[in-house]
């Protein structure tokens, strides 16, 4: 295998050709960055976190494919992934994940000790998530904590502490992740039932759409709670209203549980996260005018 071919497989293994995961990890981090800084983020810290999102999402994908290397060949959507297809060895995958994690850790070395301590927890969450699908009925909740951990880390980096609102935001992100990743899991439900993997789509069963609706509602409810704590204005709530409309659109297109439409709804969740961030950013922008 030539170097260019190997690098192409590494890129595929890190899902750099599928940026949706980066965006779903980035949006909650940006929520935290803007709210913690009152709309005036430290640009160096922001860039550190943005690069960290890319590196840790890439590392998480590599670890996920390593953990699922015995399952992926039996699922139609994942059988061509590099590790499952034998293009990248398990040892290579582990070394790549370790290298990406090390780079992410080096990025945050200029930040305070609280951030460094939280980074250890973040790494544990990213590395252990793939294995929760063997025993946890709703691994999507664990994913939501892992994907939202940039929120308390953002507060720690900018304020040196983690107030209650940061944990509320993390909870909101967790419910949002259950909503969007259940849509994702609905795509593979038939295959996952055959191989014995646990997912929220299987756990919720025929109540899957109702559960997704409840998770969206809880997400928005928690974000509404944050509003008065930060003295947010009309623009913030307008962003939440827009996100609510997007959630209703997702519920509409997945109503027949068609796998293609469920995957389409999953991909479209980036607009939910963008709407929330847009409301936050625009609210602070209006204050500066």
C-alpha positions as a Markdown table, in Angstrom:
| # | Residue | x | y | z |
|---|---|---|---|---|
| 1 | Unk | 0.0 | 0.0 | 0.0 |
| 2 | Unk | 1.4 | 3.4 | -1.0 |
| 3 | Unk | 1.7 | 6.3 | 1.4 |
| 4 | Unk | -1.1 | 8.2 | -0.3 |
| 5 | Unk | -3.4 | 5.2 | -0.1 |
| 6 | Unk | -2.7 | 4.7 | 3.6 |
| 7 | Unk | -3.3 | 8.4 | 4.3 |
| 8 | Unk | -6.6 | 8.2 | 2.4 |
| 9 | Unk | -7.7 | 5.3 | 4.6 |
| 10 | Unk | -6.6 | 7.2 | 7.7 |
| 11 | Unk | -8.7 | 10.1 | 6.6 |
| 12 | Unk | -11.7 | 7.8 | 6.1 |
| 13 | Unk | -11.0 | 6.2 | 9.5 |
| 14 | Unk | -11.1 | 9.7 | 11.1 |
| 15 | Unk | -14.3 | 10.5 | 9.2 |
| 16 | Unk | -12.7 | 13.7 | 7.9 |
| 17 | Unk | -14.8 | 13.1 | 4.8 |
| 18 | Unk | -18.0 | 13.3 | 6.9 |
| 19 | Unk | -17.9 | 16.6 | 8.9 |
| 20 | Unk | -21.3 | 16.2 | 10.6 |
| 21 | Unk | -19.7 | 14.7 | 13.7 |
| 22 | Unk | -17.3 | 17.6 | 14.0 |
| 23 | Unk | -20.3 | 20.1 | 13.7 |
| 24 | Unk | -22.4 | 18.2 | 16.3 |
| 25 | Unk | -19.4 | 18.4 | 18.7 |
| 26 | Unk | -18.5 | 22.0 | 17.8 |
| 27 | Unk | -22.0 | 23.6 | 18.3 |
| 28 | Unk | -22.3 | 22.9 | 22.1 |
| 29 | Unk | -18.6 | 23.9 | 22.6 |
| 30 | Unk | -19.5 | 27.3 | 20.9 |
| 31 | Unk | -22.6 | 27.6 | 23.2 |
| 32 | Unk | -20.2 | 27.3 | 26.1 |
| 33 | Unk | -17.6 | 29.6 | 24.7 |
| 34 | Unk | -20.1 | 32.4 | 24.0 |
| 35 | Unk | -22.1 | 32.1 | 27.2 |
| 36 | Unk | -19.1 | 31.8 | 29.5 |
| 37 | Unk | -17.5 | 34.9 | 27.9 |
| 38 | Unk | -20.7 | 37.0 | 27.7 |
| 39 | Unk | -20.3 | 37.1 | 23.9 |
| 40 | Unk | -16.6 | 38.1 | 23.9 |
| 41 | Unk | -14.6 | 34.9 | 23.6 |
| 42 | Unk | -10.9 | 34.8 | 24.0 |
| 43 | Unk | -9.9 | 34.0 | 20.4 |
| 44 | Unk | -6.8 | 32.0 | 21.3 |
| 45 | Unk | -8.9 | 29.8 | 23.6 |
| 46 | Unk | -11.6 | 29.5 | 20.9 |
| 47 | Unk | -9.1 | 28.3 | 18.3 |
| 48 | Unk | -7.6 | 25.8 | 20.8 |
| 49 | Unk | -11.0 | 24.4 | 21.4 |
| 50 | Unk | -12.0 | 24.3 | 17.8 |
| 51 | Unk | -8.8 | 22.4 | 16.8 |
| 52 | Unk | -9.4 | 20.2 | 19.9 |
| 53 | Unk | -12.9 | 19.4 | 18.6 |
| 54 | Unk | -11.5 | 18.2 | 15.3 |
| 55 | Unk | -8.7 | 16.1 | 16.9 |
| 56 | Unk | -10.9 | 14.5 | 19.6 |
| 57 | Unk | -13.8 | 13.7 | 17.2 |
| 58 | Unk | -11.2 | 12.1 | 14.9 |
| 59 | Unk | -9.7 | 10.1 | 17.8 |
| 60 | Unk | -13.2 | 9.1 | 18.9 |
| 61 | Unk | -14.0 | 7.8 | 15.4 |
| 62 | Unk | -10.8 | 5.7 | 15.3 |
| 63 | Unk | -11.4 | 4.2 | 18.7 |
| 64 | Unk | -15.1 | 3.5 | 17.8 |
| 65 | Unk | -14.0 | 1.5 | 14.7 |
| 66 | Unk | -11.4 | -0.3 | 16.7 |
| 67 | Unk | -14.0 | -1.3 | 19.3 |
| 68 | Unk | -16.5 | -2.3 | 16.7 |
| 69 | Unk | -14.1 | -4.2 | 14.4 |
| 70 | Unk | -16.0 | -7.4 | 15.1 |
| 71 | Unk | -19.4 | -5.9 | 14.5 |
| 72 | Unk | -18.9 | -3.5 | 11.6 |
| 73 | Unk | -18.4 | -6.3 | 8.9 |
| 74 | Unk | -22.0 | -7.5 | 9.7 |
| 75 | Unk | -23.6 | -4.1 | 9.2 |
| 76 | Unk | -24.3 | -3.0 | 5.6 |
| 77 | Unk | -23.5 | 0.7 | 6.3 |
| 78 | Unk | -20.2 | 0.0 | 8.1 |
| 79 | Unk | -18.7 | -3.0 | 6.5 |
| 80 | Unk | -16.4 | -0.9 | 4.3 |
| 81 | Unk | -14.9 | 1.1 | 7.1 |
| 82 | Unk | -11.0 | 0.8 | 7.0 |
| 83 | Unk | -10.6 | -1.4 | 10.1 |
| 84 | Unk | -13.6 | -3.7 | 9.3 |
| 85 | Unk | -12.4 | -4.1 | 5.7 |
| 86 | Unk | -8.8 | -4.9 | 6.8 |
| 87 | Unk | -7.3 | -1.8 | 5.2 |
| 88 | Unk | -6.0 | -0.5 | 8.5 |
| 89 | Unk | -4.8 | -2.9 | 11.3 |
| 90 | Unk | -6.2 | -2.7 | 14.8 |
| 91 | Unk | -2.7 | -1.8 | 16.0 |
| 92 | Unk | -2.4 | 1.1 | 13.5 |
| 93 | Unk | -5.8 | 2.3 | 14.7 |
| 94 | Unk | -4.8 | 2.4 | 18.3 |
| 95 | Unk | -1.5 | 4.3 | 17.4 |
| 96 | Unk | -3.4 | 6.8 | 15.4 |
| 97 | Unk | -6.0 | 7.4 | 18.2 |
| 98 | Unk | -3.2 | 7.8 | 20.7 |
| 99 | Unk | -1.4 | 10.3 | 18.4 |
| 100 | Unk | -4.5 | 12.4 | 17.9 |
| 101 | Unk | -5.2 | 12.4 | 21.6 |
| 102 | Unk | -1.7 | 13.5 | 22.4 |
| 103 | Unk | -2.0 | 16.4 | 20.0 |
| 104 | Unk | -5.2 | 17.4 | 21.6 |
| 105 | Unk | -3.6 | 17.3 | 25.0 |
| 106 | Unk | -0.6 | 19.4 | 23.8 |
| 107 | Unk | -3.1 | 22.0 | 22.6 |
| 108 | Unk | -4.5 | 22.7 | 26.0 |
| 109 | Unk | -1.2 | 22.8 | 27.9 |
| 110 | Unk | -1.3 | 26.6 | 28.0 |
| 111 | Unk | -4.6 | 26.5 | 29.8 |
| 112 | Unk | -5.3 | 26.2 | 33.6 |
| 113 | Unk | -5.1 | 23.1 | 35.7 |
| 114 | Unk | -8.9 | 22.7 | 35.9 |
| 115 | Unk | -9.0 | 22.4 | 32.1 |
| 116 | Unk | -6.1 | 19.9 | 32.2 |
| 117 | Unk | -8.0 | 17.8 | 34.8 |
| 118 | Unk | -11.2 | 17.9 | 32.8 |
| 119 | Unk | -9.3 | 16.8 | 29.7 |
| 120 | Unk | -8.5 | 13.5 | 31.4 |
| 121 | Unk | -12.3 | 12.9 | 31.9 |
| 122 | Unk | -13.0 | 14.0 | 28.3 |
| 123 | Unk | -10.5 | 11.5 | 27.0 |
| 124 | Unk | -11.9 | 8.7 | 29.2 |
| 125 | Unk | -15.4 | 9.5 | 27.9 |
| 126 | Unk | -14.3 | 9.4 | 24.2 |
| 127 | Unk | -12.3 | 6.2 | 24.6 |
| 128 | Unk | -15.0 | 4.3 | 26.6 |
| 129 | Unk | -18.1 | 5.4 | 24.7 |
| 130 | Unk | -17.9 | 2.7 | 22.0 |
| 131 | Unk | -17.8 | -0.1 | 24.6 |
| 132 | Unk | -21.1 | 1.1 | 26.2 |
| 133 | Unk | -23.0 | -0.3 | 23.3 |
| 134 | Unk | -22.4 | -3.8 | 24.7 |
| 135 | Unk | -24.2 | -3.2 | 28.1 |
| 136 | Unk | -25.9 | 0.2 | 28.3 |
| 137 | Unk | -29.5 | 0.5 | 27.1 |
| 138 | Unk | -29.1 | 4.1 | 25.9 |
| 139 | Unk | -25.4 | 4.6 | 25.0 |
| 140 | Unk | -26.5 | 7.8 | 23.2 |
| 141 | Unk | -26.8 | 9.4 | 26.6 |
| 142 | Unk | -23.1 | 8.6 | 27.3 |
| 143 | Unk | -22.3 | 10.0 | 23.8 |
| 144 | Unk | -24.2 | 13.2 | 24.7 |
| 145 | Unk | -22.0 | 13.7 | 27.8 |
| 146 | Unk | -18.8 | 13.1 | 25.7 |
| 147 | Unk | -19.9 | 15.4 | 22.9 |
| 148 | Unk | -20.9 | 18.1 | 25.3 |
| 149 | Unk | -17.9 | 18.0 | 27.6 |
| 150 | Unk | -16.5 | 21.0 | 25.8 |
| 151 | Unk | -19.1 | 23.1 | 27.6 |
| 152 | Unk | -17.7 | 22.7 | 31.2 |
| 153 | Unk | -14.2 | 22.8 | 29.8 |
| 154 | Unk | -15.0 | 26.1 | 28.1 |
| 155 | Unk | -16.2 | 27.6 | 31.3 |
| 156 | Unk | -13.2 | 26.2 | 33.1 |
| 157 | Unk | -10.8 | 27.8 | 30.6 |
| 158 | Unk | -12.6 | 31.2 | 30.5 |
| 159 | Unk | -13.7 | 31.6 | 34.2 |
| 160 | Unk | -11.5 | 29.1 | 36.1 |
| 161 | Unk | -14.7 | 27.5 | 37.5 |
| 162 | Unk | -17.8 | 25.6 | 36.4 |
| 163 | Unk | -21.1 | 27.3 | 37.4 |
| 164 | Unk | -24.4 | 25.5 | 37.5 |
| 165 | Unk | -25.5 | 26.8 | 34.1 |
| 166 | Unk | -22.6 | 24.9 | 32.5 |
| 167 | Unk | -23.9 | 21.6 | 33.8 |
| 168 | Unk | -27.4 | 22.5 | 32.7 |
| 169 | Unk | -26.1 | 23.2 | 29.2 |
| 170 | Unk | -24.3 | 19.8 | 29.3 |
| 171 | Unk | -27.6 | 18.1 | 30.3 |
| 172 | Unk | -29.3 | 19.9 | 27.4 |
| 173 | Unk | -26.7 | 18.7 | 25.0 |
| 174 | Unk | -27.1 | 15.1 | 26.4 |
| 175 | Unk | -30.9 | 15.1 | 25.6 |
| 176 | Unk | -30.2 | 16.6 | 22.2 |
| 177 | Unk | -27.7 | 13.9 | 21.5 |
| 178 | Unk | -30.2 | 11.2 | 22.5 |
| 179 | Unk | -32.6 | 12.7 | 20.0 |
| 180 | Unk | -30.3 | 13.0 | 17.0 |
| 181 | Unk | -28.3 | 9.8 | 17.6 |
| 182 | Unk | -31.6 | 7.8 | 18.0 |
| 183 | Unk | -32.4 | 9.0 | 14.5 |
| 184 | Unk | -29.0 | 7.7 | 13.5 |
| 185 | Unk | -29.5 | 4.4 | 15.3 |
| 186 | Unk | -32.9 | 3.9 | 13.6 |
| 187 | Unk | -31.0 | 3.5 | 10.3 |
| 188 | Unk | -29.1 | 0.4 | 11.6 |
| 189 | Unk | -31.8 | -1.0 | 13.9 |
| 190 | Unk | -32.3 | -4.2 | 11.9 |
| 191 | Unk | -28.6 | -5.0 | 11.8 |
| 192 | Unk | -28.0 | -4.0 | 15.4 |
| 193 | Unk | -30.8 | -6.4 | 16.5 |
| 194 | Unk | -29.0 | -9.3 | 14.7 |
| 195 | Unk | -25.6 | -8.7 | 16.2 |
| 196 | Unk | -26.7 | -7.8 | 19.7 |
| 197 | Unk | -25.6 | -4.2 | 20.0 |
| 198 | Unk | -27.7 | -2.0 | 22.3 |
| 199 | Unk | -29.0 | 1.4 | 21.1 |
| 200 | Unk | -31.7 | 3.8 | 22.1 |
| 201 | Unk | -33.6 | 3.0 | 18.9 |
| 202 | Unk | -33.9 | -0.6 | 20.1 |
| 203 | Unk | -34.6 | 0.3 | 23.7 |
| 204 | Unk | -37.3 | 2.8 | 22.8 |
| 205 | Unk | -38.8 | 0.4 | 20.3 |
| 206 | Unk | -42.2 | 1.5 | 18.9 |
| 207 | Unk | -42.0 | 4.6 | 21.2 |
| 208 | Unk | -38.9 | 5.9 | 19.5 |
| 209 | Unk | -40.4 | 8.9 | 17.8 |
| 210 | Unk | -42.2 | 9.9 | 21.1 |
| 211 | Unk | -38.9 | 9.6 | 22.9 |
| 212 | Unk | -37.1 | 11.7 | 20.4 |
| 213 | Unk | -39.8 | 14.4 | 20.8 |
| 214 | Unk | -39.5 | 14.3 | 24.5 |
| 215 | Unk | -35.7 | 14.7 | 24.3 |
| 216 | Unk | -36.0 | 17.7 | 22.0 |
| 217 | Unk | -38.5 | 19.2 | 24.4 |
| 218 | Unk | -36.3 | 18.7 | 27.4 |
| 219 | Unk | -33.3 | 20.1 | 25.5 |
| 220 | Unk | -35.2 | 23.3 | 24.7 |
| 221 | Unk | -36.7 | 23.5 | 28.2 |
| 222 | Unk | -33.2 | 23.4 | 29.8 |
| 223 | Unk | -32.0 | 26.0 | 27.3 |
| 224 | Unk | -34.9 | 28.2 | 28.2 |
| 225 | Unk | -33.9 | 27.9 | 31.9 |
| 226 | Unk | -30.5 | 29.2 | 31.0 |
| 227 | Unk | -31.9 | 32.3 | 29.5 |
| 228 | Unk | -32.8 | 34.2 | 32.6 |
| 229 | Unk | -29.6 | 33.1 | 34.3 |
| 230 | Unk | -27.7 | 35.0 | 31.6 |
| 231 | Unk | -30.2 | 37.8 | 31.1 |
| 232 | Unk | -30.7 | 36.7 | 27.5 |
| 233 | Unk | -33.0 | 38.7 | 25.3 |
| 234 | Unk | -35.4 | 38.2 | 22.4 |
| 235 | Unk | -32.7 | 37.0 | 19.9 |
| 236 | Unk | -31.8 | 34.1 | 22.2 |
| 237 | Unk | -35.4 | 32.9 | 22.5 |
| 238 | Unk | -35.8 | 33.5 | 18.8 |
| 239 | Unk | -32.9 | 31.0 | 18.2 |
| 240 | Unk | -34.6 | 28.5 | 20.5 |
| 241 | Unk | -37.9 | 28.9 | 18.7 |
| 242 | Unk | -36.1 | 28.3 | 15.4 |
| 243 | Unk | -34.5 | 25.2 | 16.8 |
| 244 | Unk | -37.9 | 24.0 | 18.0 |
| 245 | Unk | -39.2 | 24.4 | 14.4 |
| 246 | Unk | -36.3 | 22.4 | 13.1 |
| 247 | Unk | -37.0 | 19.7 | 15.7 |
| 248 | Unk | -40.7 | 19.5 | 14.5 |
| 249 | Unk | -39.4 | 19.2 | 10.9 |
| 250 | Unk | -37.3 | 16.2 | 12.0 |
| 251 | Unk | -40.2 | 14.5 | 13.7 |
| 252 | Unk | -42.2 | 15.0 | 10.5 |
| 253 | Unk | -39.7 | 13.4 | 8.1 |
| 254 | Unk | -39.0 | 10.4 | 10.4 |
| 255 | Unk | -42.7 | 9.7 | 11.0 |
| 256 | Unk | -42.6 | 6.6 | 8.7 |
| 257 | Unk | -39.3 | 5.4 | 10.1 |
| 258 | Unk | -37.8 | 5.2 | 6.7 |
| 259 | Unk | -34.0 | 4.7 | 7.2 |
| 260 | Unk | -33.0 | 7.2 | 4.5 |
| 261 | Unk | -35.3 | 9.9 | 6.1 |
| 262 | Unk | -34.0 | 9.1 | 9.6 |
| 263 | Unk | -30.4 | 9.6 | 8.3 |
| 264 | Unk | -31.4 | 12.8 | 6.6 |
| 265 | Unk | -32.9 | 14.1 | 9.9 |
| 266 | Unk | -29.7 | 13.1 | 11.8 |
| 267 | Unk | -27.6 | 15.1 | 9.3 |
| 268 | Unk | -30.0 | 18.0 | 9.5 |
| 269 | Unk | -29.4 | 18.3 | 13.3 |
| 270 | Unk | -26.4 | 20.6 | 12.6 |
| 271 | Unk | -29.0 | 23.3 | 11.9 |
| 272 | Unk | -30.6 | 22.8 | 15.3 |
| 273 | Unk | -27.2 | 23.4 | 17.0 |
| 274 | Unk | -26.6 | 26.3 | 14.6 |
| 275 | Unk | -29.9 | 27.9 | 15.5 |
| 276 | Unk | -29.2 | 27.8 | 19.2 |
| 277 | Unk | -25.7 | 29.3 | 18.7 |
| 278 | Unk | -27.1 | 31.9 | 16.3 |
| 279 | Unk | -29.5 | 33.0 | 19.0 |
| 280 | Unk | -26.8 | 33.3 | 21.6 |
| 281 | Unk | -24.3 | 35.1 | 19.3 |
| 282 | Unk | -26.9 | 37.5 | 17.9 |
| 283 | Unk | -28.2 | 38.3 | 21.3 |
| 284 | Unk | -24.8 | 39.4 | 22.5 |
| 285 | Unk | -24.1 | 41.2 | 19.2 |
| 286 | Unk | -27.2 | 43.3 | 19.7 |
| 287 | Unk | -26.0 | 44.3 | 23.2 |
| 288 | Unk | -22.8 | 45.7 | 21.7 |
| 289 | Unk | -24.6 | 47.9 | 19.1 |
